[in-house]
Amino acid sequence: MGQLTTHVLDTAAGVPAAGVRIDLHEVLPRESRLLLSTVTGSDGRCLGPLLSGADFRAGHYSLTFFVADYFRSRGVVLPNPAFINEALIRIGIAAADQHYHVPLLVSPWAYSVYRGG
């Protein structure tokens, strides 16, 4: 069975990013539908998969990582508005029998993402 997971790493501090809010939306032709709102744990991961089982199917999805809120909660002084307020990642799930892992490497000034395994 396939699943969607994520992992957030704070590259500025060199630590897992604990407490990052993540919203997962299914992107439909005329609208987006919120599927889940969650927060990363102490290891920068969510408690479980974002999607799995019967809910995990082919389609278009977006992950919104609320990174400015995370950095401010750590006492990082950011400009107003923050350079990166939210990191919005849009992905496509083509094969519902595969594991899609979306690691986010983030600092107040940059981020990168890739499909992990």
WOCOR-V102280 format. One line per field, one symbol per residue. phi: phi as a letter, one per 30 degrees, with the letter a starting at -180 (. if undefined). psi: psi as a letter, one per 40 degrees, with the letter a starting at -180 (. if undefined). Layout:
BEGIN
phi->???
psi->???
END
This chain:
BEGIN
phi->.dacbbacbdddcibdcdiddbcccdccecacbdcabbbdddcicdebddbaiddcbelcbbcccdddeddddciddcdbddecdbccccbcccbdccccccdccbbdcaabbaccb
psi->hiihiihhhhedefiighehhhhhihhideiihhdihiiiadeeiidaidiiadehiiahiihhhgdddddddeehhiihiidhdihhhhihhdheeihhhghhhiieeiiiiiha.
END
